[in-house]
Amino acid sequence: MTLRNILIYRDSLLAPSETFIRSQAEGMRIYRAHYAGSKRSAGIALDPQRVTVLNEGSAGGRMRELLFKASGLGFPVTARFKPMNFRLLHAHFGPDGVIALPIARRLRIPLVVTFHGYDATVKDEYARKSYYTHRNYIRKREQLQREAAAFIAVSDFVRGKLIEQGYPSEKIVRHYIGVDTQLFKPKPESEMPRENVVLFVGRLVEVKGCGYLIRAMSEIQRESPDAELVVIGDGPMRAELEAEAARTLKKFRFLGTQPPEVVKDWMNRAKVFSVPSVPTASGAEEAFGISFLEAASMRLPAVSFRTGGVPEAVSDGETGLLARPRDWKGLADGIGRLLGDEALWRRMSRRSRERACESFDLADQTLKLERIYHAVLAGDTSQATGYQLMPSRIDA
């Protein structure tokens, strides 16, 4: 079977936090992904034979990047892209969709854009004061709404935000990226027993709500002084959060950014996963939260706030417990229940993995993405849009 070539656009290929883009693209069975971007990131390895970037770090590369973002020209469309016979272009994040529009036009192929979070939630008044590509996106958003063939929202929450902003509902499909449930598979407890650990994994920024978790853990440690908070991730708030933890907590660790195998190891050791995301003044809000699915696949129940797309990732009362936004005492209550009630923990632990495998398995979700591509190429996005993906035959 000959694979169909598609072009994946991400302005910087690829940040360490964007493994989901590669996992999805490399898991396809019908389509073969090639990658284009303004510049190469040192984050995630990609096959260099399938990567095209404008700026390799030289002065000339920087000029090519600026030219492309100003005019839409610069990529070797005729010399390199046209011979590849790309079927469609898939851009990740709304601002990158605007940047990729000229490429799709010149190749005369449909453009599909996935919205992952901030690109659908941040208020316009904040976006207009942001970096160039974000400002550019606001200026050209209506153009993107008209010209792109389909928009993928990573949650129903994001889908609703896009409709509020004027995106045509008939072009929007909610599609969960999914998680590799075979990679994120827990070891038996006989090999790695669970510890009295509450685990946070994420950027140390306001929207992730780590400060509320520290407050909740101070309450927990009054009754359970052996309970430990482990924080994996980095960001501008790290020093402030670490200082607060030092003032108020008995047991905690800030491990900084860690490779996936270390994150997975801690998900196998911890008893509770908590990233209590909160809405911010800018409008930024948790779109969904792949880390919740990774934790669930590792049989690790979650406690969080009921914000954004989190209730889609964490089924309240089934795979975890959700408190009202910013209610850190409610957060502490949920954590305490899971740490103290072994029967409840085992029920939610078991159901977490079951639900991850049933509804969010990466292989199944990637097949659904290929069906979305197929519907777009057939010119019938009604097959792909809506809350239930209609079945469609994928021909070789």
DRENBA-733280 format. One record per atom (N, C-alpha, C): x, y, z. Coordinates in steps of 0.05 Angstrom, whole numbers, padded with zeros to 5 digits, always signed. Each point is the difference from the previous one (the first is absolute). Layout:
REM residues N
XYZ
...
This chain:
REM residues 396
+00017-00024+00000
-00017+00024+00000
+00018+00025+00000
-00006+00018-00018
+00014+00026-00001
-00012+00019+00019
+00017+00011+00018
-00010+00019+00020
-00005+00027-00014
-00020+00014+00010
-00006+00027-00010
+00015+00021+00016
+00015+00017-00014
+00016+00020+00014
-00018+00023+00009
+00006+00009+00025
-00013+00024+00010
+00022+00017+00012
-00005+00026+00003
+00020+00019+00011
-00011+00010+00027
+00016-00004+00021
-00006+00011+00027
+00015+00026+00004
-00014+00021+00007
+00013+00026+00005
-00001+00007+00029
+00024+00005+00011
+00003+00011+00028
+00022+00020-00002
-00004+00025+00008
+00019+00021-00005
+00028-00007+00012
+00001-00012+00023
+00025-00010+00012
-00002-00030+00003
+00016-00015-00014
-00001-00029+00000
+00020-00012+00019
-00007-00014+00020
-00024+00000+00016
+00008+00004+00029
-00015+00015+00015
+00007+00005+00028
-00002-00026+00016
+00015-00003+00022
-00001-00025+00016
-00027-00007+00010
-00017+00020+00004
-00027-00005+00010
-00020-00009-00021
+00010-00002-00026
-00018-00006-00022
+00004-00028-00012
+00006-00019+00018
+00003-00027-00010
-00025-00011-00012
-00023+00011+00008
-00026-00009-00010
-00002+00005-00030
+00013+00020-00011
-00001+00005-00029
+00014-00022-00015
+00024-00007+00009
+00015-00022-00012
-00014-00026+00003
-00009-00006+00025
-00013-00026+00005
-00024-00004-00019
-00016+00021-00003
-00023-00002-00018
+00009-00004-00029
+00018+00017-00009
+00009-00001-00028
+00013-00026-00007
+00017-00010+00017
+00015-00024-00006
-00017-00026+00004
-00023+00003+00012
-00017-00023+00004
-00020-00006-00022
+00000+00017-00021
-00019-00004-00021
+00007-00023-00018
-00021-00013-00011
+00004-00024-00017
-00004+00006-00029
-00016+00019-00007
-00006+00006-00028
+00016+00024-00010
+00007+00018+00018
+00013+00025-00008
+00028+00001+00012
+00019+00011-00015
+00027+00003+00008
+00006+00030+00005
+00009+00006+00024
+00004+00028+00008
+00027+00011-00008
+00001+00023-00012
+00024+00016-00003
-00005+00026+00016
+00022+00013+00007
-00002+00023+00019
+00012+00025-00012
-00013+00023+00005
+00011+00026-00008
-00004+00019+00023
+00019+00019+00002
-00001+00020+00021
+00020+00022-00006
-00003+00022+00014
+00019+00022-00003
+00028-00007+00010
+00000-00015+00022
+00026-00007+00012
-00002-00026+00015
+00023-00012+00005
+00003-00026+00013
+00005+00004+00030
-00016-00013+00017
+00004+00000+00028
+00019-00023+00008
+00013+00003+00023
+00018-00021+00009
-00016-00021+00016
-00026+00002+00000
-00017-00017+00017
-00003-00029-00009
-00014-00005-00022
-00009-00027-00007
+00013-00009-00026
+00010-00024+00000
+00013-00011-00024
-00020-00005-00022
+00007+00008-00025
-00017-00006-00023
+00019-00010-00022
-00011-00016-00018
+00016-00010-00023
+00008+00024-00017
+00026+00006-00002
+00009+00024-00015
-00007-00001-00029
-00004-00023-00011
-00008-00002-00028
-00029+00010-00005
-00015+00002+00022
-00028+00009-00003
-00004+00027+00013
+00020+00015+00004
-00002+00026+00013
+00011+00022-00018
-00016+00022-00003
+00009+00024-00015
-00003+00024+00018
+00021+00014+00006
-00001+00025+00016
+00014+00023-00016
-00009+00024+00006
+00012+00023-00013
+00024+00011+00015
-00001-00001+00026
+00021+00013+00016
+00016-00021+00015
+00024-00006-00009
+00017-00019+00014
+00018+00013+00020
-00004+00026+00005
+00016+00014+00020
+00019+00021-00012
+00002+00001-00026
+00018+00020-00013
-00015+00026-00004
+00015+00021-00008
-00012+00026-00006
-00019-00002-00024
+00009-00016-00019
-00017-00004-00024
-00026-00015+00007
+00003-00019+00018
-00024-00015+00009
-00020+00018+00014
+00010+00018+00016
-00017+00019+00014
-00015+00018-00020
+00014+00009-00021
-00012+00016-00020
-00022-00015-00015
+00006-00026-00006
-00021-00016-00014
-00025-00003+00018
+00005-00004+00026
-00023-00002+00018
-00017+00025+00000
+00014+00023+00002
-00015+00026+00001
-00014+00005-00026
+00013-00007-00023
-00013+00004-00026
-00026-00017-00002
+00002-00025+00009
-00023-00018-00002
-00023+00010+00017
+00006+00009+00025
-00022+00009+00017
-00012+00026-00009
+00015+00016-00015
-00010+00025-00010
-00015-00003-00026
+00009-00019-00017
-00011-00001-00028
-00012-00027-00007
+00006-00021+00016
-00009-00027-00008
+00019-00014-00019
+00022+00013-00007
+00019-00012-00019
+00025-00009+00015
+00013-00020-00011
+00026-00009+00012
+00003-00030+00000
-00021-00015+00003
+00002-00029+00000
+00003-00010-00029
+00016-00021-00004
+00004-00010-00027
-00024-00016-00010
-00022+00014-00004
-00025-00013-00008
+00003-00015-00026
+00010+00014-00021
+00002-00012-00026
+00021-00022-00001
+00023+00006+00010
+00023-00018-00002
-00003-00025+00018
-00010+00004+00024
+00000-00023+00020
-00028-00010+00006
-00019+00018+00005
-00026-00009+00009
-00018-00012-00022
-00001+00013-00023
-00018-00010-00021
+00007-00028-00009
+00025-00007-00003
+00006-00028-00008
-00008-00021+00021
-00004+00009+00025
-00009-00019+00021
-00029-00007-00001
-00015+00015-00017
-00029-00005-00004
-00015-00002+00027
+00004+00021+00017
-00014+00000+00025
-00030+00002-00004
-00015-00015+00016
-00029-00001-00002
-00013+00023+00016
+00012+00006+00023
-00011+00022+00016
+00022+00011+00018
-00005+00023+00012
+00018+00012+00019
-00014+00002+00027
+00013-00010+00021
-00012+00000+00027
+00018+00017+00017
-00011+00023+00008
+00015+00019+00018
-00010-00004+00029
+00019+00002+00019
-00007-00002+00028
+00002+00028+00013
-00022+00007+00013
-00005+00026+00013
-00010+00021-00021
-00019+00016+00009
-00012+00019-00018
+00019+00019-00013
+00019+00013+00015
+00019+00018-00013
+00016-00013-00022
+00007-00026+00004
+00015-00014-00021
-00018-00006-00024
-00026-00002+00004
-00019-00004-00022
+00001+00024-00018
+00000+00024+00012
+00002+00025-00017
+00026+00001-00015
+00022-00007+00013
+00026+00000-00013
+00001-00020-00023
-00013-00023+00003
+00001-00021-00020
-00019+00004-00023
-00018+00019+00002
-00020+00004-00021
+00013+00004-00028
+00021+00017-00003
+00011+00004-00026
+00012-00025-00012
+00011-00018+00017
+00010-00025-00011
-00022-00017-00011
-00022-00002+00015
-00023-00016-00010
-00011+00012-00026
-00001+00026-00001
-00010+00013-00025
+00017-00007-00024
+00027+00002+00004
+00018-00005-00023
+00000-00029-00008
-00004-00018+00020
-00002-00028-00007
-00028-00009-00009
-00019+00017+00004
-00028-00005-00007
-00010-00025+00014
+00005-00001+00026
-00008-00023+00017
-00016+00011+00024
-00018-00016+00011
-00015+00009+00023
+00017+00004+00025
-00007+00019+00016
+00014+00006+00026
-00018-00009+00023
+00011-00016+00018
-00013-00008+00025
+00016+00012+00023
-00014+00011+00019
+00014+00014+00023
-00011-00012+00026
+00019-00009+00017
-00007-00009+00027
+00004+00023+00020
-00020+00005+00016
+00001+00019+00022
+00005-00015+00026
+00021+00007+00015
+00008-00015+00023
-00006+00014+00027
-00007+00025-00001
-00006+00013+00026
+00002+00030+00000
+00024+00011+00006
+00002+00029+00002
-00010+00014-00025
+00004-00013-00023
-00008+00011-00026
-00030+00004-00003
-00015-00014+00017
-00029+00002+00000
-00011+00014+00024
+00016+00004+00021
-00011+00010+00025
+00010+00028+00007
+00025+00008-00008
+00010+00026+00008
-00016+00022-00013
-00007+00020+00017
-00017+00022-00010
+00015+00017-00020
-00015+00011-00019
+00012+00016-00022
+00017+00023+00011
-00009+00013+00021
+00015+00023+00010
+00028-00008+00010
+00003-00024+00010
+00026-00010+00008
+00016-00010-00024
-00013-00013-00019
+00014-00010-00024
+00012+00023-00016
-00014+00023-00001
+00010+00023-00015
+00025+00012+00012
+00006-00007+00025
+00025+00010+00013
+00021-00022+00001
-00006-00023-00012
+00017-00023+00002
+00022+00001-00022
+00013-00023-00005
+00021-00002-00020
-00012+00002-00028
+00018+00004-00020
-00009+00007-00027
-00020-00020-00012
+00006-00026+00002
-00018-00020-00013
-00027-00001+00013
-00002+00006+00026
-00026+00001+00013
-00015+00025-00009
+00013+00023-00001
-00013+00024-00010
-00009-00003-00029
+00017-00012-00016
-00006-00006-00028
-00025-00017-00003
-00002-00020+00018
-00023-00018+00000
-00026+00015+00004
+00000+00019+00019
-00025+00015+00006
-00007+00017-00025
+00020+00012-00013
-00006+00016-00024
-00012-00017-00022
+00010-00025-00003
-00008-00016-00023
-00019-00023+00007
-00011+00001+00023
-00017-00023+00009
-00024-00005-00018
-00013+00022-00009
-00024-00004-00018
+00008-00013-00026
+00024+00006-00010
+00010-00012-00024
+00004-00030+00004
+00011-00007+00023
+00004-00029+00007
-00027-00014+00002
-00020+00013+00012
-00026-00012+00003
-00013-00006-00027
+00005+00018-00020
-00011-00004-00027
+00014-00021-00015
+00027+00000+00001
+00016-00016-00019
+00007-00028+00009
+00003-00004+00025
+00008-00027+00009
-00023-00020-00004
+00008-00025-00006
-00021-00020-00006
-00013-00011+00025
+00016-00002+00022
-00011-00012+00025
+00016+00010+00024
-00013+00001+00023
+00013+00007+00025
-00004-00022+00020
+00022-00009+00013
-00002-00021+00020
+00003+00013+00027
-00019-00005+00017
+00001+00009+00028
+00007-00023+00018
+00019+00004+00018
+00010-00023+00016
-00020-00007+00023
-00022+00015+00003
-00020-00006+00020
-00026+00014-00008
-00022-00009+00012
-00025+00014-00005
+00002+00029+00011
+00015+00003+00022
+00004+00027+00011
+00012+00018-00021
+00021-00009-00014
+00013+00017-00020
-00019+00004-00024
-00015-00021-00007
-00019+00003-00022
-00019+00023+00006
-00010+00001+00024
-00018+00022+00007
+00012+00027-00002
+00026+00002+00008
+00014+00025-00002
+00003+00009-00029
+00006-00019-00017
+00003+00007-00029
-00026+00010-00012
-00022-00012+00007
-00026+00009-00009
-00006+00028+00010
+00007+00006+00025
-00004+00027+00011
+00016+00020-00016
+00022-00008-00012
+00017+00019-00015
-00007+00002-00029
-00021-00014-00008
-00010+00003-00028
+00009-00022-00018
+00013-00021+00010
+00007-00022-00018
-00025-00016-00007
-00003-00007-00025
-00025-00014-00009
-00001-00028+00013
-00022-00005+00014
-00003-00026+00014
+00002-00024-00018
-00009+00004-00025
+00000-00023-00019
+00029-00008-00008
+00019+00017+00006
+00028-00006-00007
+00016-00011+00024
-00012+00000+00024
+00015-00007+00024
-00007-00028+00009
+00021-00016+00005
-00003-00026+00012
+00015-00002+00026
-00013-00011+00020
+00015-00005+00025
+00014-00027-00003
+00026+00001+00005
+00016-00025-00003
+00021-00001+00023
-00002-00019+00017
+00020-00004+00021
+00025-00013-00012
+00023+00011+00006
+00025-00011-00011
+00005-00028+00010
-00004-00005+00026
+00004-00027+00011
+00028-00004+00012
+00004-00023+00012
+00025-00007+00013
+00007-00028-00007
+00026-00005-00001
+00010-00027-00006
-00003-00018+00025
-00022-00015+00001
-00006-00015+00024
+00019-00024+00003
+00015-00008-00020
+00019-00021+00003
+00026+00011+00011
+00007+00024-00008
+00024+00014+00011
-00005+00007+00029
-00024+00013+00005
-00007+00007+00027
-00016-00022+00013
+00014-00021+00007
-00012-00024+00012
+00014-00005+00027
-00015-00001+00022
+00013-00002+00026
+00012-00027+00005
+00021+00000+00017
+00011-00025+00009
-00017-00011+00023
+00000-00026+00004
-00015-00011+00022
+00009+00012+00027
-00018+00003+00019
+00007+00011+00026
+00021-00017+00014
+00001-00026-00006
+00020-00017+00012
+00028+00008-00008
+00003+00012-00024
+00026+00010-00009
+00005+00028+00008
-00021+00017+00000
+00004+00028+00007
-00024+00009+00017
+00001-00003+00026
-00023+00008+00017
-00004+00030+00000
-00025+00008+00003
-00007+00028+00000
+00010+00013+00026
+00008+00025-00003
+00009+00016+00023
-00020+00022+00007
+00002+00011+00023
-00019+00021+00008
+00008+00027-00012
-00001+00000-00027
+00010+00023-00016
-00022+00012-00016
-00002+00027+00000
-00018+00015-00017
+00018+00012-00022
-00006-00006-00025
+00017+00008-00022
-00012+00022-00017
+00016+00021-00005
-00007+00021-00019
+00019-00001-00023
-00010+00001-00025
+00017+00000-00024
-00011+00023-00018
+00017+00020-00005
-00009+00021-00017
+00017+00025+00002
-00005+00019-00018
+00015+00026+00001
-00008+00015+00026
+00020+00013+00011
-00005+00015+00025
-00008+00029-00008
-00025+00001-00009
-00012+00025-00009
-00027+00002+00014
-00011+00024+00000
-00025+00005+00015
-00022-00019-00007
-00005-00006-00026
-00023-00015-00008
+00001-00029+00011
+00023-00010+00007
+00002-00028+00010
-00006-00002+00030
-00002+00022+00014
-00011+00000+00027
+00017-00014+00022
+00026-00002-00004
+00016-00015+00020
-00001+00013+00028
-00004+00026+00001
-00001+00013+00026
-00024-00010+00016
-00022-00006-00013
-00023-00011+00015
+00005-00028+00010
+00016-00015-00015
+00008-00027+00009
+00018+00002+00024
+00018+00019+00001
+00017+00003+00024
-00017+00006+00024
-00019+00018-00003
-00018+00006+00023
-00015-00025+00009
-00010-00015-00019
-00015-00024+00006
+00018-00020+00015
+00025-00002-00009
+00019-00019+00012
+00007+00008+00029
+00000+00026+00005
+00006+00009+00028
-00022-00010+00018
-00025-00001-00010
-00022-00010+00016
+00002-00031+00003
+00007-00013-00022
+00003-00029+00001
+00022-00009+00020
+00022+00014+00000
+00023-00008+00016
-00005+00005+00030
-00020+00016+00007
-00007+00002+00029
-00010-00027+00011
-00015-00014-00017
-00011-00026+00008
+00018-00023-00008
+00014+00003-00023
+00017-00021-00011
+00028+00012-00006
+00016+00003+00020
+00027+00013-00004
+00018-00016-00019
-00006-00025-00005
+00017-00016-00018
-00008+00004-00029
-00023+00013-00006
-00008+00006-00027
+00020+00020-00013
+00008-00006-00024
+00021+00016-00014
-00011+00011-00026
+00007+00025-00005
-00006+00013-00026
+00025-00002-00018
-00004-00011-00024
+00022-00001-00020
-00009+00017-00024
+00016+00020-00007
-00006+00018-00022
+00020-00004-00022
-00010-00008-00024
+00017-00003-00024
-00008+00022-00020
+00019+00016-00008
-00005+00021-00019
+00015+00025+00008
+00001+00019-00018
+00014+00025+00005
-00016+00023-00011
+00009+00024+00006
-00014+00023-00010
+00005+00025+00016
-00011+00022-00008
+00007+00026+00013
-00008+00002+00030
-00019-00017+00009
-00009+00001+00027
+00015-00019+00019
+00020-00014-00011
+00012-00021+00016
+00012+00011+00027
+00016+00021-00001
+00012+00010+00024
-00020+00008+00021
-00021+00014-00009
-00022+00008+00018
-00014-00024+00013
-00006-00020-00016
-00014-00023+00009
+00017-00017+00019
+00025-00003-00007
+00019-00015+00017
+00003+00013+00027
+00001+00027+00000
+00003+00014+00025
-00025-00003+00018
-00024+00000-00013
-00025-00004+00015
-00001-00028+00011
+00009-00020-00015
+00001-00028+00010
+00019-00002+00023
+00023+00013-00001
+00019-00001+00022
-00011+00012+00026
-00017+00020-00003
-00012+00013+00023
-00023-00017+00013
-00014-00015-00017
-00025-00011+00010
-00001-00031+00000
+00018-00013-00014
-00002-00029-00002
+00023-00015+00015
-00006-00024+00009
+00020-00016+00013
+00016-00017-00019
-00014-00011-00021
+00013-00018-00019
-00007+00009-00028
+00020+00007-00017
-00006+00007-00028
+00026-00002-00016
-00003-00002-00026
+00023+00000-00018
-00008+00015-00025
+00017+00017-00010
-00003+00013-00026
+00022-00012-00018
-00008-00016-00020
+00020-00015-00016
+00007+00014-00026
-00014+00022-00007
+00005+00013-00025
-00010-00016-00023
+00008+00008-00025
-00008-00016-00023
+00013-00027+00000
-00015-00020-00006
+00011-00028+00000
-00008-00014-00026
+00017-00019-00009
-00007-00015-00024
-00025-00018+00005
-00013-00008-00022
-00025-00016+00003
+00003-00024+00017
+00023-00014-00001
+00002-00025+00016
+00000+00006+00030
+00010+00023+00008
-00001+00008+00028
-00028+00007+00009
-00014+00015-00018
-00028+00007+00006
-00016-00026+00003
+00004-00018-00018
-00015-00026+00001
+00006-00015+00026
+00025+00001+00008
+00008-00014+00025
-00015+00012+00024
-00001+00026+00001
-00014+00013+00023
-00030-00006-00002
-00012-00001-00024
-00028-00007-00002
-00005-00028+00010
+00020-00017-00001
-00002-00027+00010
+00003-00002+00030
+00013+00020+00012
+00006+00000+00029
-00022+00015+00016
-00011+00021-00012
-00018+00018+00014
-00028-00013+00005
-00015+00012+00018
-00027-00009+00005
-00021+00019-00010
+00007+00025-00004
-00019+00021-00009
+00015+00018-00020
-00014+00006-00022
+00010+00019-00020
-00016+00026+00003
+00013+00023+00001
-00015+00025+00003
+00013+00022-00015
-00014+00011-00020
+00007+00025-00014
-00025+00017+00001
-00003+00016+00022
-00025+00015+00004
-00001+00026-00016
-00004-00003-00026
+00000+00023-00018
-00022+00019+00006
+00005+00026-00005
-00019+00021+00006
-00001+00019-00024
-00023+00013-00004
-00002+00021-00021
+00017+00024+00009
+00012+00014-00019
+00015+00024+00006
-00013+00025-00012
+00009+00023+00008
-00012+00025-00009
+00003+00003-00031
+00020-00012-00011
+00004+00001-00029
-00020-00017-00016
-00014-00018+00015
-00017-00019-00013
+00012-00027-00003
+00026-00003+00004
+00013-00026-00002
-00013-00019+00019
-00005-00025-00009
-00013-00020+00016
+00008-00027-00011
-00001-00021+00017
+00008-00027-00008
-00019-00010-00021
+00011-00006-00023
-00017-00009-00023
-00010-00029+00004
+00017-00016+00011
-00006-00029+00004
+00019-00012+00020
+00025-00003-00008
+00020-00011+00018
+00008-00028-00006
+00019-00003-00019
+00010-00027-00007
+00012-00014+00025
+00013+00016+00017
+00013-00012+00024
-00021-00015+00017
-00025+00009+00001
-00020-00014+00015
-00005-00028-00012
+00001-00002-00027
-00004-00026-00013
+00024-00018+00005
+00024+00012-00001
+00024-00017+00005
-00001-00011+00029
-00008+00017+00019
-00003-00010+00027
-00021-00021+00002
-00023+00004-00012
-00022-00020+00001
+00009-00026-00012
+00015+00001-00022
+00010-00025-00013
+00019-00015+00019
+00013+00015+00018
+00018-00012+00020
-00015-00008+00026
-00027+00000-00002
-00017-00007+00023
+00004+00020+00023
+00004+00025-00007
+00004+00021+00020
-00024+00019+00000
-00017-00002+00020
-00024+00018+00001
+00009+00029+00004
-00018+00018-00008
+00007+00029+00000
-00019+00015+00018
+00010+00022+00012
-00016+00019+00014
+00007+00028-00011
-00020+00015-00008
+00005+00025-00013
-00024+00019+00004
+00000+00022-00015
-00022+00018+00000
-00018-00005-00024
-00025+00006+00002
-00019-00004-00022
+00002+00025-00019
+00021+00001-00016
+00004+00023-00017
+00006-00009-00029
-00007+00017-00019
+00007-00006-00028
-00008-00027-00009
+00019-00014-00013
-00005-00027-00010
+00007-00022+00019
+00007+00007+00025
+00008-00020+00020
-00022-00021+00005
-00026+00008+00002
-00020-00020+00005
-00004-00020-00023
+00011+00006-00023
+00000-00020-00022
+00022-00020+00003
+00022+00009+00012
+00023-00019+00005
-00003-00016+00025
-00012+00013+00021
-00004-00013+00026
-00030-00002+00005
-00010-00025+00002
-00028-00005+00006
-00004+00002+00030
-00014+00021+00009
-00003+00005+00028
-00015-00022+00014
+00012-00012+00021
-00012-00022+00014
+00005-00027-00012
+00013+00000-00023
+00006-00025-00014
+00030-00005-00002
+00014+00019-00011
+00029-00002-00003
+00015+00021+00016
-00015+00015+00015
+00013+00021+00017
-00021+00017+00014
+00009+00021+00012
-00018+00018+00015
+00006+00029-00008
-00022+00015-00006
+00003+00027-00009
-00013+00020+00020
+00015+00021+00007
-00010+00020+00018
-00007+00026-00016
-00014+00018+00013
-00006+00026-00013
+00027+00015-00005
+00001+00016-00022
+00024+00014-00006
+00010+00017+00023
+00026-00003+00006
+00014+00015+00021
-00008-00008+00029
-00017-00020+00002
-00008-00010+00027
+00022-00019+00010
+00021+00011+00011
+00023-00017+00008
-00007-00018+00024
-00020+00008+00016
-00008-00018+00021
-00016-00024-00011
-00016+00005-00021
-00013-00022-00014
+00020-00018-00013
+00021+00012-00011
+00022-00015-00012
+00013-00018+00021
+00006+00011+00023
+00012-00015+00022
-00018-00023+00009
-00026+00005+00001
-00020-00020+00008
+00002-00024-00020
+00001+00006-00026
+00001-00022-00020
+00026-00015+00003
+00022+00013+00003
+00026-00013+00003
+00000-00018+00025
-00011+00011+00022
-00001-00015+00025
-00017-00025-00002
-00022+00003-00015
-00017-00024-00004
+00014-00022-00014
+00015+00007-00021
+00014-00021-00016
+00023-00012+00015
+00014+00017+00016
+00023-00010+00015
-00010-00018+00024
-00024+00006+00010
-00008-00013+00024
-00019-00023-00003
-00013-00002-00024
-00020-00021-00005
+00011-00019-00021
+00011-00022+00009
+00013-00019-00018
-00020-00012-00020
-00025-00006+00009
-00019-00012-00018
-00008+00020-00022
-00004+00025+00007
-00006+00021-00019
+00023+00003-00020
+00025+00001+00011
+00023+00003-00018
+00002-00023-00020
-00004-00025+00009
+00003-00023-00018
-00022+00000-00021
-00024+00008+00008
-00022+00002-00020
+00006+00021-00022
+00009+00024+00009
+00006+00021-00019
+00025-00006-00016
+00020-00013+00012
+00024-00008-00014
-00006-00019-00022
-00016-00020+00006
-00007-00020-00021
-00016+00013-00023
-00020+00016+00008
-00017+00012-00020
+00015+00021-00017
+00020+00013+00011
+00016+00019-00015
+00012-00012-00024
+00013-00023+00004
+00013-00013-00023
-00021-00011-00020
-00021-00011+00011
-00021-00011-00018
-00011+00022-00018
-00005+00023+00011
-00011+00022-00016
+00020+00011-00020
+00026+00001+00008
+00021+00009-00018
+00001-00018-00024
-00001-00026+00004
+00001-00020-00021
-00025+00000-00018
-00023+00004+00013
-00026+00000-00015
-00003+00024-00017
+00007+00023+00010
-00008+00025-00013
+00022+00018-00010
+00025-00005+00008
+00022+00018-00006
+00025-00014-00011
-00002-00024-00009
+00023-00015-00010
+00011+00014-00025
+00026+00005+00000
+00012+00016-00022
-00005-00013-00027
+00003-00026-00002
-00004-00014-00026
-00028+00004-00011
-00020-00003+00018
-00028+00004-00008
-00005+00029-00008
+00011+00019+00016
-00005+00028-00006
+00014+00009-00025
+00023-00012-00006
+00015+00007-00025
-00015-00010-00024
-00012-00023+00002
-00017-00011-00022
-00023+00019-00005
-00012+00011+00021
-00022+00019-00003
+00010+00026-00014
+00025+00008+00007
+00012+00023-00014
+00002-00005-00030
+00009-00024-00007
+00003-00007-00028
-00027+00001-00014
-00021-00008+00014
-00027+00002-00011
-00008+00029-00005
+00008+00018+00019
-00005+00028-00004
+00014+00010-00026
+00026-00007-00003
+00014+00007-00024
-00015-00010-00025
-00009-00025+00001
-00014-00013-00022
-00025+00016-00007
-00015+00008+00020
-00024+00015-00004
+00006+00028-00013
+00021+00013+00010
+00008+00025-00012
+00008-00003-00029
+00015-00020-00006
+00008-00005-00028
-00023-00007-00018
-00020-00012+00012
-00024-00007-00016
-00018+00024-00003
+00007+00022+00013
-00016+00025-00002
-00026-00002+00016
-00001-00017+00020
-00025-00004+00015
+00007+00001+00030
+00004+00024+00010
+00008+00002+00028
-00023-00008+00019
-00024-00003-00011
-00022-00009+00018
+00005-00028+00010
+00017-00016-00013
+00008-00026+00010
+00018+00002+00024
+00014+00023+00003
+00020+00002+00021
-00009+00018+00022
-00019+00018-00004
-00007+00020+00020
-00022-00010+00018
-00003+00013+00023
-00020-00007+00020
+00013-00016+00022
-00016-00007+00019
+00010-00013+00024
+00006-00029-00004
-00015-00013-00018
+00005-00029-00005
+00012-00002-00029
+00024-00011-00002
+00012-00003-00026
-00014-00021-00015
-00012+00006-00023
-00014-00019-00016
+00020-00019-00014
-00007-00025-00003
+00020-00019-00012
+00004+00007-00030
+00024-00002-00009
+00006+00004-00028
+00022-00020-00008
-00003-00010-00024
+00019-00020-00010
+00025+00014-00009
+00023-00011+00007
+00026+00011-00008
+00011-00020-00021
+00002+00009-00024
+00011-00017-00021
+00030+00001-00001
+00013-00021-00008
+00029-00001-00003
+00009+00018-00022
